[in-house]
Amino acid sequence: MADVKFCFKDAGILYTIPKKGASISFIISCYCSINRAAPPHYEDFMNCISKAIKVGCLEMKGFELFVTEEWYERIHAADDAPGSEIDSMLDFTDILLKTSWEVKYDTIYTLSEEKYDSAVRSGKLKF
């Protein structure tokens, strides 16, 4: 199996997933708030979540996604360093993009575009 490569958009999505886990609509809402951006496109979101599950970054429990402890520490390693949240996210992005990540699970996350759109509409999106 080929290793997984993440892209810049993936870092923005992964960085916004809360430690305690969250529903798709809450993750999208966090993404919009933290990045001050519109929701990610369906394809971008699905590719990110699928890659993250494959490398063991995310786990699905019920209807919520959780970042594994190992990955949460990796994602937020620079949070306590001097600087802003943006600096911390950029540090994580740098590590994420420079590394080829080993596939641990041969699985694909599936969510229909209609359900994704429903999650976008149901979240309290802040721009």
Secondary structure as GFF3:
##gff-version 3
##sequence-region A 1 127
A	DSSP	alpha_helix	8	15	.	.	.	ID=ss1
A	DSSP	alpha_helix	24	35	.	.	.	ID=ss2
A	DSSP	alpha_helix	42	54	.	.	.	ID=ss3
A	DSSP	beta_strand	58	61	.	.	.	ID=ss4
A	DSSP	beta_strand	64	67	.	.	.	ID=ss5
A	DSSP	alpha_helix	69	75	.	.	.	ID=ss6
A	DSSP	alpha_helix	85	98	.	.	.	ID=ss7
A	DSSP	alpha_helix	113	122	.	.	.	ID=ss8
###
